[in-house]
Amino acid sequence: MSFNKLILPEELHDYMLSVSLREAEALKKLRKETACIPERAMQIPPEQGQFLAMLVRMLGATRALEVGVFTGYSALSVALAMPPEGRVIACDVNEEWTGVAKRYWEKAGVSEKIDLRIAPAMETLDALILGGERDRFDFAFIDADKENYPGYYERCLTLIRPGGLIALDNTFLDGKVIDEGDDGADTKAIRSLNQTLHTDERVELSMVPIADGLTLALKR
C-alpha cells in the first residue's frame, strides 16, 4: 500500500487523478517502465510531479537544482515546465538509474535543459557555491539519502535566491517520524530537519500532505 492511501481512500485518490492529472506521454511511459524495477517506490507519484511543475511555473523558474534523480521523473516534470532557456542541475551517483532518465529526457526533447552531475551531491553543491552561484537558483527539489538532508538543505538555501523555493520530499518518512520506537538514522535525520525548519526564520514554511510529505521552504 502506498503512503498516499493512508491519507486518502483509494477510491478518492483514483478520482483525484481522474479529474486533475495531466501527464505528458513521456512521463507516463517513464512511470510505467520504472514500475517494473524493484526500487520503484523511490519514484514520486504523478500528482506530485504535476504539483512541482506548477510551482516551477508560478516561480517563473529558469534555474533549478535537483538532489536525487533516480529514473528522472521529477527532473523531467520540472524541465517540461520551464521555458526553453530553463536549466536544471541534477545530482545523483547512480549511472544505471540515471541512464533510464537520460533516455526519457531525450525522448521528451528536454535533454539540453538538464545538466546531470554524477558525483556526491554535497560535492556538486559545494562546487557551485565556491563557483559564485550563491542566490542564483529559483527552485530546488531534494529527494535523496535522508541522513544528508540537513546538509543538502543548507547548501540549497545558500544557492537559492530570496523568493526562491526549496521542496523537500519524504518529510513524513512513511509515518516513521511519529513512531517513538524508531530511532534509525534516516528517521532521526528527518525528525531533526523538520524541527529545524519549524524554527528557521530564514524561510516561510509549509508542510504539504502529498504522497510521503512534501515540505516547502520559501527563502526570505
LUMFI-35238 format. One record per residue (C-alpha): residue in three letters; x, y, z; residue number from 1. Coordinates in pm, 1 decimal, m for minus. Example, Ala and Ser with C-alpha at 12.3 -4.5 7.8 and 13.67 -1.06 7.14 Angstrom:
% LUMFI-35238
@aa = ALA&x = 1230.0&y = m450.0&z = 780.0&i = 1;
@aa = SER&x = 1367.0&y = m106.0&z = 714.0&i = 2;
//
This chain:
% LUMFI-35238
@aa = MET&x = 0.0&y = 0.0&z = 0.0&i = 1;
@aa = SER&x = 142.6&y = 338.4&z = m97.3&i = 2;
@aa = PHE&x = 156.6&y = 604.2&z = 171.9&i = 3;
@aa = ASN&x = m89.5&y = 832.6&z = m9.0&i = 4;
@aa = LYS&x = m360.2&y = 575.2&z = 70.3&i = 5;
@aa = LEU&x = m305.0&y = 634.5&z = 440.8&i = 6;
@aa = ILE&x = m420.0&y = 990.3&z = 372.5&i = 7;
@aa = LEU&x = m687.3&y = 933.8&z = 106.5&i = 8;
@aa = PRO&x = m908.8&y = 630.1&z = 49.2&i = 9;
@aa = GLU&x = m800.4&y = 453.1&z = m268.2&i = 10;
@aa = GLU&x = m1123.3&y = 538.2&z = m449.1&i = 11;
@aa = LEU&x = m1087.6&y = 909.0&z = m368.8&i = 12;
@aa = HIS&x = m723.0&y = 908.1&z = m472.0&i = 13;
@aa = ASP&x = m816.0&y = 748.0&z = m805.2&i = 14;
@aa = TYR&x = m1090.4&y = 1005.9&z = m852.4&i = 15;
@aa = MET&x = m847.2&y = 1289.0&z = m782.6&i = 16;
@aa = LEU&x = m615.5&y = 1160.2&z = m1053.2&i = 17;
@aa = SER&x = m900.9&y = 1109.0&z = m1298.3&i = 18;
@aa = VAL&x = m1011.6&y = 1473.6&z = m1280.3&i = 19;
@aa = SER&x = m681.1&y = 1654.9&z = m1222.2&i = 20;
@aa = LEU&x = m381.9&y = 1466.5&z = m1364.0&i = 21;
@aa = ARG&x = m245.7&y = 1594.9&z = m1694.4&i = 22;
@aa = GLU&x = 52.9&y = 1370.4&z = m1750.7&i = 23;
@aa = ALA&x = 270.8&y = 1411.5&z = m2059.4&i = 24;
@aa = GLU&x = 319.5&y = 1094.2&z = m2261.6&i = 25;
@aa = ALA&x = 691.8&y = 1078.0&z = m2183.4&i = 26;
@aa = LEU&x = 617.4&y = 1098.2&z = m1810.8&i = 27;
@aa = LYS&x = 354.7&y = 826.2&z = m1838.8&i = 28;
@aa = LYS&x = 592.1&y = 591.9&z = m2021.7&i = 29;
@aa = LEU&x = 874.7&y = 662.5&z = m1778.3&i = 30;
@aa = ARG&x = 648.0&y = 587.5&z = m1482.9&i = 31;
@aa = LYS&x = 539.3&y = 260.7&z = m1646.4&i = 32;
@aa = GLU&x = 899.3&y = 148.2&z = m1704.8&i = 33;
@aa = THR&x = 1006.9&y = 245.0&z = m1352.7&i = 34;
@aa = ALA&x = 717.9&y = 42.1&z = m1210.1&i = 35;
@aa = CYS&x = 896.1&y = m272.1&z = m1332.9&i = 36;
@aa = ILE&x = 1210.5&y = m228.4&z = m1121.8&i = 37;
@aa = PRO&x = 1246.4&y = m333.4&z = m756.6&i = 38;
@aa = GLU&x = 1323.4&y = 19.9&z = m636.3&i = 39;
@aa = ARG&x = 1007.4&y = 162.5&z = m795.6&i = 40;
@aa = ALA&x = 885.7&y = 308.4&z = m465.0&i = 41;
@aa = MET&x = 1159.7&y = 570.7&z = m491.7&i = 42;
@aa = GLN&x = 973.6&y = 742.9&z = m775.8&i = 43;
@aa = ILE&x = 745.5&y = 1031.5&z = m687.7&i = 44;
@aa = PRO&x = 377.3&y = 985.2&z = m777.9&i = 45;
@aa = PRO&x = 241.8&y = 1168.5&z = m1083.2&i = 46;
@aa = GLU&x = 32.3&y = 1415.1&z = m884.2&i = 47;
@aa = GLN&x = 345.3&y = 1525.3&z = m701.7&i = 48;
@aa = GLY&x = 531.5&y = 1573.1&z = m1028.9&i = 49;
@aa = GLN&x = 245.4&y = 1785.8&z = m1156.9&i = 50;
@aa = PHE&x = 249.0&y = 1990.2&z = m834.6&i = 51;
@aa = LEU&x = 623.1&y = 2054.3&z = m866.7&i = 52;
@aa = ALA&x = 571.9&y = 2163.4&z = m1227.2&i = 53;
@aa = MET&x = 304.8&y = 2411.2&z = m1120.0&i = 54;
@aa = LEU&x = 534.2&y = 2554.9&z = m852.2&i = 55;
@aa = VAL&x = 809.3&y = 2599.3&z = m1111.4&i = 56;
@aa = ARG&x = 570.7&y = 2780.3&z = m1345.7&i = 57;
@aa = MET&x = 442.8&y = 3003.6&z = m1065.1&i = 58;
@aa = LEU&x = 800.8&y = 3097.9&z = m975.9&i = 59;
@aa = GLY&x = 888.8&y = 3166.1&z = m1336.8&i = 60;
@aa = ALA&x = 1191.5&y = 2948.1&z = m1264.2&i = 61;
@aa = THR&x = 1473.0&y = 2926.4&z = m1517.5&i = 62;
@aa = ARG&x = 1739.6&y = 2776.5&z = m1291.0&i = 63;
@aa = ALA&x = 1673.5&y = 2472.4&z = m1073.5&i = 64;
@aa = LEU&x = 1857.9&y = 2217.7&z = m862.8&i = 65;
@aa = GLU&x = 1766.1&y = 1855.4&z = m807.2&i = 66;
@aa = VAL&x = 1929.0&y = 1642.2&z = m538.5&i = 67;
@aa = GLY&x = 1844.8&y = 1279.1&z = m616.1&i = 68;
@aa = VAL&x = 1740.1&y = 1189.9&z = m969.9&i = 69;
@aa = PHE&x = 1655.1&y = 817.1&z = m968.4&i = 70;
@aa = THR&x = 1496.9&y = 744.9&z = m1310.9&i = 71;
@aa = GLY&x = 1430.8&y = 1110.9&z = m1380.0&i = 72;
@aa = TYR&x = 1055.7&y = 1164.2&z = m1333.7&i = 73;
@aa = SER&x = 1082.9&y = 1476.5&z = m1118.0&i = 74;
@aa = ALA&x = 1358.2&y = 1632.2&z = m1329.3&i = 75;
@aa = LEU&x = 1150.0&y = 1568.7&z = m1641.0&i = 76;
@aa = SER&x = 843.0&y = 1725.3&z = m1477.7&i = 77;
@aa = VAL&x = 1043.6&y = 2035.5&z = m1385.9&i = 78;
@aa = ALA&x = 1219.8&y = 2064.9&z = m1722.1&i = 79;
@aa = LEU&x = 893.1&y = 2038.1&z = m1914.8&i = 80;
@aa = ALA&x = 751.8&y = 2322.5&z = m1702.7&i = 81;
@aa = MET&x = 1045.6&y = 2553.9&z = m1775.5&i = 82;
@aa = PRO&x = 1085.5&y = 2790.8&z = m2070.9&i = 83;
@aa = PRO&x = 1334.1&y = 2696.4&z = m2345.7&i = 84;
@aa = GLU&x = 1619.5&y = 2872.6&z = m2165.0&i = 85;
@aa = GLY&x = 1549.5&y = 2684.7&z = m1840.8&i = 86;
@aa = ARG&x = 1821.2&y = 2468.7&z = m1690.1&i = 87;
@aa = VAL&x = 1821.7&y = 2200.3&z = m1418.3&i = 88;
@aa = ILE&x = 2139.3&y = 2085.7&z = m1245.6&i = 89;
@aa = ALA&x = 2057.2&y = 1728.7&z = m1143.0&i = 90;
@aa = CYS&x = 2272.5&y = 1549.0&z = m884.3&i = 91;
@aa = ASP&x = 2299.1&y = 1171.3&z = m848.6&i = 92;
@aa = VAL&x = 2556.8&y = 894.8&z = m811.0&i = 93;
@aa = ASN&x = 2381.6&y = 606.4&z = m987.5&i = 94;
@aa = GLU&x = 2459.2&y = 578.1&z = m1357.7&i = 95;
@aa = GLU&x = 2223.2&y = 284.1&z = m1414.8&i = 96;
@aa = TRP&x = 1910.5&y = 464.2&z = m1292.6&i = 97;
@aa = THR&x = 2007.2&y = 796.3&z = m1449.0&i = 98;
@aa = GLY&x = 2068.1&y = 609.8&z = m1773.7&i = 99;
@aa = VAL&x = 1693.1&y = 545.8&z = m1783.2&i = 100;
@aa = ALA&x = 1635.2&y = 912.4&z = m1703.7&i = 101;
@aa = LYS&x = 1852.7&y = 1032.0&z = m1991.6&i = 102;
@aa = ARG&x = 1661.3&y = 819.2&z = m2242.8&i = 103;
@aa = TYR&x = 1332.2&y = 980.0&z = m2145.4&i = 104;
@aa = TRP&x = 1474.2&y = 1331.2&z = m2125.8&i = 105;
@aa = GLU&x = 1592.1&y = 1282.0&z = m2483.0&i = 106;
@aa = LYS&x = 1254.0&y = 1146.4&z = m2597.6&i = 107;
@aa = ALA&x = 1078.0&y = 1443.1&z = m2438.4&i = 108;
@aa = GLY&x = 1312.2&y = 1692.0&z = m2603.7&i = 109;
@aa = VAL&x = 1445.0&y = 1840.1&z = m2278.7&i = 110;
@aa = SER&x = 1789.8&y = 1678.2&z = m2251.3&i = 111;
@aa = GLU&x = 1958.8&y = 2011.9&z = m2323.8&i = 112;
@aa = LYS&x = 1779.6&y = 2162.7&z = m2025.5&i = 113;
@aa = ILE&x = 1916.4&y = 1906.6&z = m1777.4&i = 114;
@aa = ASP&x = 2280.0&y = 1907.1&z = m1665.3&i = 115;
@aa = LEU&x = 2333.8&y = 1571.8&z = m1493.3&i = 116;
@aa = ARG&x = 2622.9&y = 1567.2&z = m1245.4&i = 117;
@aa = ILE&x = 2730.7&y = 1214.1&z = m1148.0&i = 118;
@aa = ALA&x = 2902.6&y = 1276.3&z = m815.2&i = 119;
@aa = PRO&x = 2807.2&y = 1300.3&z = m448.1&i = 120;
@aa = ALA&x = 2553.2&y = 1582.2&z = m435.8&i = 121;
@aa = MET&x = 2729.0&y = 1754.4&z = m146.9&i = 122;
@aa = GLU&x = 3039.0&y = 1789.9&z = m364.9&i = 123;
@aa = THR&x = 2838.7&y = 1929.4&z = m655.2&i = 124;
@aa = LEU&x = 2656.1&y = 2180.2&z = m434.9&i = 125;
@aa = ASP&x = 2978.0&y = 2290.2&z = m263.7&i = 126;
@aa = ALA&x = 3141.2&y = 2341.5&z = m603.5&i = 127;
@aa = LEU&x = 2850.1&y = 2559.4&z = m714.9&i = 128;
@aa = ILE&x = 2882.6&y = 2772.5&z = m402.0&i = 129;
@aa = LEU&x = 3258.3&y = 2809.7&z = m447.8&i = 130;
@aa = GLY&x = 3197.4&y = 2891.9&z = m813.0&i = 131;
@aa = GLY&x = 2996.9&y = 3203.4&z = m723.9&i = 132;
@aa = GLU&x = 2645.5&y = 3061.8&z = m766.7&i = 133;
@aa = ARG&x = 2500.1&y = 3187.1&z = m436.4&i = 134;
@aa = ASP&x = 2147.2&y = 3329.1&z = m465.4&i = 135;
@aa = ARG&x = 2126.2&y = 3237.9&z = m834.3&i = 136;
@aa = PHE&x = 1877.0&y = 2949.6&z = m842.4&i = 137;
@aa = ASP&x = 1498.0&y = 2975.1&z = m835.4&i = 138;
@aa = PHE&x = 1397.4&y = 2626.9&z = m723.3&i = 139;
@aa = ALA&x = 1542.8&y = 2314.3&z = m561.8&i = 140;
@aa = PHE&x = 1398.1&y = 1967.7&z = m509.1&i = 141;
@aa = ILE&x = 1561.6&y = 1741.4&z = m250.7&i = 142;
@aa = ASP&x = 1479.8&y = 1369.2&z = m271.5&i = 143;
@aa = ALA&x = 1790.2&y = 1169.1&z = m186.6&i = 144;
@aa = ASP&x = 1957.7&y = 989.0&z = 106.0&i = 145;
@aa = LYS&x = 1782.8&y = 1109.9&z = 419.1&i = 146;
@aa = GLU&x = 2083.4&y = 1129.7&z = 651.2&i = 147;
@aa = ASN&x = 2226.6&y = 1406.9&z = 435.8&i = 148;
@aa = TYR&x = 1906.8&y = 1613.0&z = 410.1&i = 149;
@aa = PRO&x = 2028.0&y = 1873.8&z = 663.0&i = 150;
@aa = GLY&x = 2344.3&y = 1932.1&z = 461.0&i = 151;
@aa = TYR&x = 2157.7&y = 1940.3&z = 130.6&i = 152;
@aa = TYR&x = 1907.2&y = 2187.9&z = 273.4&i = 153;
@aa = GLU&x = 2172.9&y = 2429.1&z = 399.2&i = 154;
@aa = ARG&x = 2358.3&y = 2426.8&z = 69.4&i = 155;
@aa = CYS&x = 2042.9&y = 2467.9&z = m138.6&i = 156;
@aa = LEU&x = 1935.7&y = 2756.3&z = 84.5&i = 157;
@aa = THR&x = 2267.2&y = 2924.9&z = 5.7&i = 158;
@aa = LEU&x = 2220.8&y = 2869.7&z = m367.5&i = 159;
@aa = ILE&x = 1854.5&y = 2971.1&z = m387.8&i = 160;
@aa = ARG&x = 1771.3&y = 3339.2&z = m439.1&i = 161;
@aa = PRO&x = 1545.8&y = 3531.4&z = m199.7&i = 162;
@aa = GLY&x = 1193.5&y = 3442.1&z = m310.2&i = 163;
@aa = GLY&x = 1315.6&y = 3105.9&z = m437.6&i = 164;
@aa = LEU&x = 1169.2&y = 2776.5&z = m320.3&i = 165;
@aa = ILE&x = 1310.0&y = 2452.4&z = m180.1&i = 166;
@aa = ALA&x = 1089.0&y = 2140.6&z = m186.8&i = 167;
@aa = LEU&x = 1192.8&y = 1850.7&z = 38.0&i = 168;
@aa = ASP&x = 1037.5&y = 1509.5&z = m21.4&i = 169;
@aa = ASN&x = 959.5&y = 1228.8&z = 227.7&i = 170;
@aa = THR&x = 927.9&y = 1450.5&z = 533.2&i = 171;
@aa = PHE&x = 668.7&y = 1206.5&z = 674.9&i = 172;
@aa = LEU&x = 907.3&y = 914.5&z = 610.1&i = 173;
@aa = ASP&x = 621.5&y = 663.0&z = 584.1&i = 174;
@aa = GLY&x = 494.6&y = 779.3&z = 922.2&i = 175;
@aa = LYS&x = 820.4&y = 690.2&z = 1099.1&i = 176;
@aa = VAL&x = 865.8&y = 1048.7&z = 1219.4&i = 177;
@aa = ILE&x = 590.5&y = 993.0&z = 1479.4&i = 178;
@aa = ASP&x = 698.1&y = 641.8&z = 1577.1&i = 179;
@aa = GLU&x = 870.0&y = 687.6&z = 1912.6&i = 180;
@aa = GLY&x = 1021.9&y = 341.5&z = 1885.0&i = 181;
@aa = ASP&x = 1203.1&y = 421.2&z = 1560.9&i = 182;
@aa = ASP&x = 1547.6&y = 570.8&z = 1619.3&i = 183;
@aa = GLY&x = 1700.8&y = 480.3&z = 1282.4&i = 184;
@aa = ALA&x = 1949.0&y = 719.2&z = 1124.4&i = 185;
@aa = ASP&x = 1709.6&y = 825.9&z = 848.5&i = 186;
@aa = THR&x = 1425.1&y = 883.3&z = 1092.0&i = 187;
@aa = LYS&x = 1640.2&y = 1087.9&z = 1328.3&i = 188;
@aa = ALA&x = 1771.0&y = 1298.2&z = 1039.2&i = 189;
@aa = ILE&x = 1424.1&y = 1380.4&z = 907.7&i = 190;
@aa = ARG&x = 1284.3&y = 1447.6&z = 1255.7&i = 191;
@aa = SER&x = 1573.4&y = 1682.3&z = 1327.2&i = 192;
@aa = LEU&x = 1535.2&y = 1861.1&z = 996.7&i = 193;
@aa = ASN&x = 1160.1&y = 1903.4&z = 1043.9&i = 194;
@aa = GLN&x = 1222.6&y = 2062.9&z = 1383.9&i = 195;
@aa = THR&x = 1495.2&y = 2286.8&z = 1241.9&i = 196;
@aa = LEU&x = 1272.4&y = 2403.8&z = 959.0&i = 197;
@aa = HIS&x = 991.3&y = 2479.8&z = 1201.0&i = 198;
@aa = THR&x = 1201.5&y = 2746.7&z = 1370.7&i = 199;
@aa = ASP&x = 1413.1&y = 2859.9&z = 1074.0&i = 200;
@aa = GLU&x = 1339.4&y = 3231.0&z = 1034.7&i = 201;
@aa = ARG&x = 1523.3&y = 3241.5&z = 703.0&i = 202;
@aa = VAL&x = 1225.8&y = 3079.5&z = 528.4&i = 203;
@aa = GLU&x = 847.9&y = 3074.9&z = 503.5&i = 204;
@aa = LEU&x = 730.2&y = 2721.1&z = 566.1&i = 205;
@aa = SER&x = 452.6&y = 2481.4&z = 468.7&i = 206;
@aa = MET&x = 441.3&y = 2101.9&z = 503.9&i = 207;
@aa = VAL&x = 203.3&y = 1962.8&z = 243.3&i = 208;
@aa = PRO&x = 37.0&y = 1619.7&z = 294.4&i = 209;
@aa = ILE&x = 100.3&y = 1498.3&z = m58.2&i = 210;
@aa = ALA&x = 245.1&y = 1148.3&z = m113.1&i = 211;
@aa = ASP&x = 500.8&y = 1092.4&z = 169.1&i = 212;
@aa = GLY&x = 502.5&y = 1452.8&z = 288.2&i = 213;
@aa = LEU&x = 644.5&y = 1747.6&z = 93.1&i = 214;
@aa = THR&x = 788.5&y = 2042.6&z = 281.4&i = 215;
@aa = LEU&x = 810.8&y = 2378.3&z = 104.2&i = 216;
@aa = ALA&x = 1059.0&y = 2637.4&z = 224.8&i = 217;
@aa = LEU&x = 1044.2&y = 2981.7&z = 61.5&i = 218;
@aa = LYS&x = 1362.6&y = 3181.2&z = 114.7&i = 219;
@aa = ARG&x = 1303.8&y = 3523.8&z = 263.0&i = 220;
//
